[in-house]
Amino acid sequence: MAKFKWAPVVVAATLAGVAAACVHEPSKNGPGSGGSEPRPRPFTLVATGDVLPHDSVIQQAQRDASGAGYDFGPMLAGVKPVISRADLAICHMETVYGQVGGPYTGYPAFQSPPQVAEALAETGYDSCSTASNHTLDAGTAGISRTLAALDRVGVKHVGSARSAAEAVKPALMKAGGAEVAQLAYTYGTNGYPLPAGRPWAVNLIDERKIVSDARAARRAGADIVVVSMHWGTEWQSEPDQGQLSLAEKLTASRTGGRPDIDLIIGTHAHVPQAYQKVNGTWVVYGMGDQLAGRMVNHEGRFDARGNQSTIARFTFAPPSSKGGRWRVERAEFVPQLTELSPAIRVLNVAEAADRRTDLGPVRATIGSAALSRGAAQDGLTMGR
């Protein structure tokens, strides 16, 4: 188990991060005021793990809506301050949405209420990856419903598509004067074949394609390229060899001496995994499940790690010269827990553990996973 300290430097870094996060442009994704281009400034990007609405989560949303539909907002309210304060916030929408009015289903073939999208927007998310092993649970109709719901609430998306033209477009966002492109890929689709005539419906992991897409985004003006990866081995806290190998190759890819990819954020394993700086680029192998019901592992037993996760928070600083690389000047993880009783709620464990002694071990377990590959030596700290 990795050793780490809750030292004063963590608090200082956290306060600095909050201060930086509270400085916003006139519009989160809009142009600056006045006639001149605003001067580039540092900005914060946060990312979170799998949104996985099991039957119990859907039922909780019904109770929170007092019988008038579904309200997923209260479940995410505990981490809304962290998400909404960031300049950019990225989620992972693992499931697809069902028709308005239902029926809605949990595991194994998910069809979630479209009101999930409303809660994501209210919480402060700007974009979501939608490539996962559940993307084809309801065929192409499920993809269309999901992306349409995200469109309606103004949340960008990438990883699945309704057309060939949409499939080649990254999600584009602006912050701090930087153009940020998000790409997303999954290892597979639970045995569902890609739809006939629509091989572009879901982005599958392919090293050459990922590099090609990243370079295309860069040529189109992206200053920062973020790659969302649905990968790894479920219930394994350590990244598997496939993750390690692909992370090494992707972060080593360069054009003109500049890395093609600036950040990799991972989902799928259901448990928190390590953060690591690889070839000078931060990789989050797995953030864990942000919102999920009672998680049962492959042995058929409840596994509390399935409700633990991290918020990845990176502060990017502008390059010293035009055309240079935006660099991560601060890297943080914020531990989260989906508490299942008395009501399903996502907690900011870093803060809640100050009030509740029972959460101290949870915070330590999540921290050990995040720091298990030596990221503390590269400056990773626990944020709040």
Number of C-alpha atoms within 10 A of each C-alpha: 9 14 11 15 12 10 10 9 12 18 15 12 18 19 14 13 22 17 11 18 21 15 16 15 19 10 12 16 17 11 16 16 11 7 7 8 10 13 9 13 16 21 27 26 20 23 25 29 31 27 19 24 28 23 19 15 23 23 15 23 25 16 16 19 15 11 10 10 13 21 22 28 22 18 22 22 18 21 21 20 14 21 28 19 20 29 28 25 23 28 26 29 27 24 30 29 29 21 15 12 9 12 10 19 17 17 12 10 16 24 26 28 27 23 19 23 27 19 20 26 19 17 22 22 25 25 25 28 28 31 33 31 22 25 31 27 21 19 16 20 15 21 25 18 19 28 23 17 19 22 13 12 16 16 22 21 28 27 29 28 25 18 13 12 9 15 17 18 18 24 22 21 20 21 24 24 19 20 18 23 25 27 27 29 26 27 17 21 17 14 9 14 11 18 13 7 7 13 15 19 25 28 26 24 18 13 13 10 13 20 19 13 20 27 20 16 26 19 10 11 14 21 22 26 24 21 25 27 28 29 23 25 17 17 19 14 21 21 22 14 11 12 18 15 11 14 23 16 13 23 22 16 16 13 9 6 7 13 21 25 26 24 22 23 23 30 31 26 25 29 28 36 30 23 29 23 21 16 15 15 19 23 24 25 29 36 32 32 30 28 27 27 21 18 17 14 15 10 7 8 9 12 17 16 22 25 23 29 34 30 27 25 26 23 21 22 19 22 15 10 8 7 10 11 17 18 18 19 13 19 24 25 26 26 27 30 30 27 19 16 7 6 14 23 23 24 22 26 27 22 17 18 16 11 11 10 10 11 17 15 11 20 23 19 17 27 27 18 22 34 23 20 17 17 18 21 11 13 13 22 27 28 24 23
